[in-house]
Each structure stands twice: as C-alpha cells, then as structure tokens.
Amino acid sequence: MTTRSHSRGGGILGGPVDGPERLAARFPACEARPGLSIAHRSSGFAGRLVALDGDDVVVAGQTGLQKRFRNAPGSFSVGGQAVHLVAPPSPPAGPDTLSGGRVSASGRTASGSRAVIGAKARVAQPSRILVEGLHDAELVEKVWGDDLRLEGVVVERLDGIEHLADVVADFAPGPERRLGVLVDHLVAGSKEARLAAEVRHPYVLVTGTPYVDVWQAVRPAAAGITAWPVIPRGVPWKEGVCAAFGVPESGILWRKLLNVVTTWEDLETPFVRAVEQLIDFVTDPGAT
C-alpha cells in the first residue's frame, strides 16, 4: 500500500527530519502563555509562567518569588508531562481578532465562524471540555481557539480516560456546570465506549471519533499523503506511522502535521462534528 505522496516537497513529509529538530521533538511543543502552570523539572520550582524572555523562562512561585530558567527542551513540565515551551504565534498583520488567530478574507476564523473583530476573551465559565491528551488539545486550539475564548470555555487534558469516572464525579456537573468529553476510538465494544457509558449524566456529553489516534482526524490530502497507513495489531500506532513514513520520532511528525492544519476543512468530518457538538453543549443552556 502506498501512503506517501509523490513529492516530498510539501505536507508532513516535506523538510528535514534530522538535525536540530530532533532534541526538541523528543518533547511536545507547548505554547508559553502567561499564567500557564509549569514546573522546572531539575529544581522542582513550580508556579505560573510570567514570560518567555528570549531563551529564558520567568516563573512566579506561590509566594510571588520570580525565578529565571534556561528554556531547554524538556526542562519544564506541564500537567506532569515534559514539554518544550515555545512562543505563541504572532498576530497577523491587519485588524486584530479575539486572540490574534487566522481570519480568512471572508472574515471567518479557522473553525468557519464569523470573526468578532475587537472582542475580548470572556472570563472562563464553569463548564469545561476535556480531551484525552496534548495533541487533541493542540488540534482543538488550532481550529476552535477563537470560538472557545469568546465563549469563555476552557479545554483541559485528561491524559488518558481510564480515570474518567473519577474526574466527572469530582467536577460535579450541573445545569450551569456542563462537561463535554472528546475521546478517540469511540466505537461499539471499545474500552472507550464502556468508559463513556459509565459517566452518563444529563449535564455530561461524551463525543468521539472512530480513529485510533487524533492524528487520523487530519485529512490525508491536507497532510500531503494519499492515506494513513494501516498499522498491525500489537504495534503502537504512532510508532508504526513514523516507521511507515521514515520519520525518526513522533514529535517531529506531529509538529509537521499540526502545521498543515489551517482550517476545519483540513480535518475529517467526524472530528469536526464531535468538537462542535461539545462546544454547543457546554455553551447553550438549553442543550440536552
């Protein structure tokens, strides 16, 4: 089966896969936004990110004490996972949108919504959307970030759904405190379907896709490939994909994949539908 495009000039297989990228690729990229809760792994100093100042990161501890650390890939952790802190994307030239996101010539955001020029991000609401991991969160942010900030909806990571029932119980959902959950591989008979059934609640909505991993939510055409490879049972899916494409590390491939996504049209319909159902559910008081 052929999974590569005819040319390596574009898509996820374009560009180098070795060299300086490899160290950073060992750790998932995380945007260094002020207020982010982070921990310096070697010293144990934890707090809120104040600023990414050149090659340094300024962190404020619980007492207000600020410390400056070198921003080497993997030197910080977010939510217990080692990451590579990167600068948030710069706003495009021209009128600012809510978050400096991309706005098409038709005045639409990446999700297809009409851009609200000059609007300020709403204070975070009690309702939340949970996703399985960092890659899911990054993909949702890439396309729906402007919409979510306008509505004041925070997306949080589960880092796996094995403990979903406990998370839902701790959240204590209610009429003004809705919880949306996005999972991969939500198909009949799967572990994910069983765990979703365990958290049935009037104010909890679990949606998902048939894909083994969120990477598959990106349309092959957008990624510059003809199809996602079929990975044999027993082989970790991401490792199998990297091997099929000849890419040494999953972090390299994911960054390339995320970069090719510019709008909702670069994503498969089941993923788009699942995310938008969750946004509607947590933002519409009349949703059922």
Phi and psi in degrees as a GROMACS rama.xvg file:
@    title "Ramachandran Plot"
@    xaxis  label "Phi"
@    yaxis  label "Psi"
@TYPE xy
-95.5398  124.095  THR-2
-114.597  -10.2273  THR-3
-90.0815  153.167  ARG-4
-77.2112  170.973  SER-5
-73.9255  -19.2529  HIS-6
-127.621  140.748  SER-7
-92.1514  12.889  ARG-8
-76.3105  -16.6828  GLY-9
-145.707  -176.322  GLY-10
70.4665  -165.024  GLY-11
-72.1145  -14.5793  ILE-12
-96.5752  0.974156  LEU-13
-81.4993  149.939  GLY-14
85.1218  171.902  GLY-15
-72.4414  148.893  PRO-16
-116.115  3.50665  VAL-17
-122.378  -179.678  ASP-18
91.0804  -149.603  GLY-19
-58.2162  -24.9191  PRO-20
-64.1006  -25.0025  GLU-21
-65.932  -39.998  ARG-22
-63.8883  -48.9054  LEU-23
-62.6419  -32.5436  ALA-24
-70.0403  -15.0378  ALA-25
-68.4325  -19.5822  ARG-26
-126.476  133.037  PHE-27
-63.1493  140.769  PRO-28
-70.2349  140.503  ALA-29
-137.292  124.799  CYS-30
-65.7115  129.411  GLU-31
-85.7248  79.5414  ALA-32
-96.1664  137.985  ARG-33
-53.2165  136.596  PRO-34
96.8478  -11.9562  GLY-35
-63.4998  133.404  LEU-36
-80.3643  117.518  SER-37
-137.115  164.826  ILE-38
-136.619  136.35  ALA-39
-82.1352  116.571  HIS-40
-65.9985  -41.4043  ARG-41
-76.0699  -33.9109  SER-42
-95.606  -22.3899  SER-43
83.4688  -0.790809  GLY-44
-69.4819  126.349  PHE-45
-127.107  152.849  ALA-46
170.473  -150.731  GLY-47
-107.662  138.329  ARG-48
-68.6675  127.585  LEU-49
-92.3558  -47.3475  VAL-50
-164.699  152.316  ALA-51
-101.005  105.397  LEU-52
-109.435  92.6588  ASP-53
64.112  -120.166  GLY-54
-93.3489  6.54252  ASP-55
-114.296  155.527  ASP-56
-118.293  130.275  VAL-57
-101.727  125.005  VAL-58
-122.828  134.973  VAL-59
-104.376  123.53  ALA-60
-77.5594  -177.825  GLY-61
-63.5144  -28.6763  GLN-62
-86.6888  -3.12484  THR-63
97.3991  -9.71781  GLY-64
-62.2861  130.844  LEU-65
-105.882  137.15  GLN-66
-128.605  152.39  LYS-67
-114.471  130.95  ARG-68
-129.243  152.791  PHE-69
-71.1368  136.55  ARG-70
-93.2105  69.4536  ASN-71
-84.3122  144.654  ALA-72
-53.6865  129.316  PRO-73
85.9037  -0.395543  GLY-74
-78.2697  -15.6214  SER-75
-121.827  155.765  PHE-76
-124.279  147.281  SER-77
-127.935  121.111  VAL-78
61.7707  28.7547  GLY-79
86.6653  -1.7808  GLY-80
-110.499  131.033  GLN-81
-65.527  135.272  ALA-82
-136.428  170.25  VAL-83
-112.244  109.059  HIS-84
-72.0738  130.252  LEU-85
-129.119  155.333  VAL-86
-68.2677  139.006  ALA-87
-61.5303  153.783  PRO-88
-61.8267  143.901  PRO-89
-73.7555  146.305  SER-90
-62.7191  145.069  PRO-91
-71.7291  161.936  PRO-92
-66.7132  151.859  ALA-93
101.498  -170.685  GLY-94
-57.4037  139.657  PRO-95
-78.8317  140.988  ASP-96
-95.4224  -172.457  THR-97
-51.4885  -48.2996  LEU-98
-122.138  9.35573  SER-99
78.7819  19.1297  GLY-100
-76.1004  176.058  GLY-101
-76.2612  134.432  ARG-102
-124.89  128.905  VAL-103
-75.1805  171.361  SER-104
-60.5314  -23.8455  ALA-105
-84.7817  2.36975  SER-106
80.3112  25.9456  GLY-107
-106.755  147.995  ARG-108
-82.8891  -179.678  THR-109
-61.8798  -25.8712  ALA-110
-84.0274  -6.71195  SER-111
95.2398  -3.9229  GLY-112
-76.2044  155.949  SER-113
-73.0348  128.018  ARG-114
-67.364  138.124  ALA-115
-101.79  97.4614  VAL-116
-69.709  129.43  ILE-117
82.7906  -2.51351  GLY-118
-71.1381  149.631  ALA-119
-100.385  149.973  LYS-120
-61.7982  135.386  ALA-121
-77.0208  148.393  ARG-122
-58.4933  138.919  VAL-123
-55.296  131.657  ALA-124
-89.6067  163.556  GLN-125
-63.5015  -32.1545  PRO-126
-67.73  152.068  SER-127
-139.134  158.755  ARG-128
-118.837  129.243  ILE-129
-106.464  138.112  LEU-130
-125.489  163.622  VAL-131
-69.2638  -41.5557  GLU-132
-154.661  -173.047  GLY-133
-62.3024  -42.3547  LEU-134
-65.1461  -39.4512  HIS-135
-60.3262  -45.3112  ASP-136
-63.0134  -41.5517  ALA-137
-66.351  -38.0162  GLU-138
-70.1712  -41.4138  LEU-139
-62.8631  -43.91  VAL-140
-62.5863  -39.5664  GLU-141
-60.0208  -38.3054  LYS-142
-101.022  -39.2688  VAL-143
-110.991  8.56075  TRP-144
-55.0638  -45.5545  GLY-145
-61.3505  -44.3476  ASP-146
-61.4789  -43.3618  ASP-147
-67.5115  -39.5275  LEU-148
-68.073  -36.9599  ARG-149
-63.2812  -35.015  LEU-150
-89.4892  -10.4336  GLU-151
74.6556  31.1923  GLY-152
-101.803  127.125  VAL-153
-96.8906  136.45  VAL-154
-102.434  126.475  VAL-155
-121.257  153.817  GLU-156
-93.8548  138.256  ARG-157
-86.8496  -29.0641  LEU-158
55.3172  51.5719  ASP-159
105.448  149.885  GLY-160
-108.648  9.69487  ILE-161
-59.4476  -30.2509  GLU-162
-103.403  24.0605  HIS-163
-58.9305  -43.7649  LEU-164
-59.1699  -41.0417  ALA-165
-66.3267  -39.6373  ASP-166
-63.3714  -44.2015  VAL-167
-63.2379  -43.7083  VAL-168
-61.8756  -42.2344  ALA-169
-66.4037  -33.4095  ASP-170
-69.2247  -30.8968  PHE-171
55.7149  66.7206  ALA-172
-64.7207  152.488  PRO-173
-159.394  -174.518  GLY-174
-55.9003  -37.5166  PRO-175
-104.773  12.1803  GLU-176
-141.523  72.479  ARG-177
-88.1365  153.875  ARG-178
-130.265  123.956  LEU-179
-109.807  140.769  GLY-180
-130.134  127.854  VAL-181
-109.564  123.55  LEU-182
-128.85  156.025  VAL-183
-86.8827  159.944  ASP-184
53.9889  44.3809  HIS-185
-87.7817  80.2383  LEU-186
-127.376  158.991  VAL-187
-55.21  132.114  ALA-188
84.737  -3.12422  GLY-189
-84.0948  161.993  SER-190
-58.0281  -39.9019  LYS-191
-62.9495  -39.9487  GLU-192
-65.3706  -37.979  ALA-193
-66.1163  -44.9457  ARG-194
-66.8815  -34.7967  LEU-195
-65.3737  -39.2627  ALA-196
-64.9443  -29.2663  ALA-197
-71.2866  -15.8236  GLU-198
-114.28  24.5529  VAL-199
-57.0766  131.968  ARG-200
-164.165  144.983  HIS-201
-58.1751  -26.1656  PRO-202
-115.105  24.4156  TYR-203
-128.194  130.792  VAL-204
-125.297  124.194  LEU-205
-108.775  121.717  VAL-206
-122.484  166.214  THR-207
-168.896  -172.347  GLY-208
-129.357  165.338  THR-209
-80.8465  0.595212  PRO-210
-79.7757  143.688  TYR-211
-64.6131  -35.6628  VAL-212
-142.762  152.322  ASP-213
-62.4541  -21.9541  VAL-214
-54.7276  -37.2795  TRP-215
-67.8944  -11.1755  GLN-216
-72.3364  -14.4693  ALA-217
-84.2963  127.632  VAL-218
-61.5368  133.616  ARG-219
-53.6364  -39.2616  PRO-220
-61.0794  -37.8046  ALA-221
-67.5761  -33.5205  ALA-222
-82.393  -5.96542  ALA-223
78.3471  25.1865  GLY-224
-124.516  165.369  ILE-225
-85.7645  -28.9002  THR-226
-168.784  156.92  ALA-227
-74.4382  137.136  TRP-228
-68.4423  151.693  PRO-229
-87.112  121.279  VAL-230
-100.333  129.24  ILE-231
-61.4492  149.942  PRO-232
-57.6627  142.505  ARG-233
92.0936  -12.9001  GLY-234
-101.624  123.84  VAL-235
-52.3839  130.392  PRO-236
-59.1973  -48.6993  TRP-237
-62.5186  -41.0678  LYS-238
-62.4339  -40.2314  GLU-239
-64.8171  -39.5974  GLY-240
-65.294  -45.7408  VAL-241
-60.1688  -40.9863  CYS-242
-64.3296  -41.1669  ALA-243
-63.378  -33.3218  ALA-244
-96.3137  -3.31609  PHE-245
71.5098  29.3182  GLY-246
-103.22  129.494  VAL-247
-70.0127  -29.9071  PRO-248
-140.814  145.469  GLU-249
-66.0115  -31.1938  SER-250
-61.9085  -37.628  GLY-251
-64.0915  -47.6758  ILE-252
-65.5028  -39.5611  LEU-253
-64.8403  -41.7388  TRP-254
-62.5063  -40.3783  ARG-255
-65.0264  -40.2592  LYS-256
-66.2678  -45.5391  LEU-257
-62.3224  -35.3088  LEU-258
-67.1704  -27.0552  ASN-259
-81.8915  -12.2338  VAL-260
-84.2909  118.109  VAL-261
-117.595  -30.2818  THR-262
-143.601  174.346  THR-263
-60.388  -23.1287  TRP-264
-69.5071  -13.5743  GLU-265
-85.8575  -0.39886  ASP-266
-113.95  153.564  LEU-267
-70.3031  146.67  GLU-268
-55.9766  -43.2119  THR-269
-58.7423  -36.121  PRO-270
-70.5427  -45.6307  PHE-271
-58.9017  -46.5625  VAL-272
-61.873  -42.4946  ARG-273
-63.9075  -43.9444  ALA-274
-66.6019  -44.1958  VAL-275
-69.1917  -30.468  GLU-276
-62.5375  -41.4244  GLN-277
-66.9956  -42.6283  LEU-278
-61.1178  -45.081  ILE-279
-60.299  -41.5893  ASP-280
-64.9118  -43.6522  PHE-281
-84.3681  -11.5958  VAL-282
-107.89  -14.3539  THR-283
-106.255  109.786  ASP-284
-58.2365  -23.2005  PRO-285
-90.9741  0.664019  GLY-286
-68.0975  148.083  ALA-287
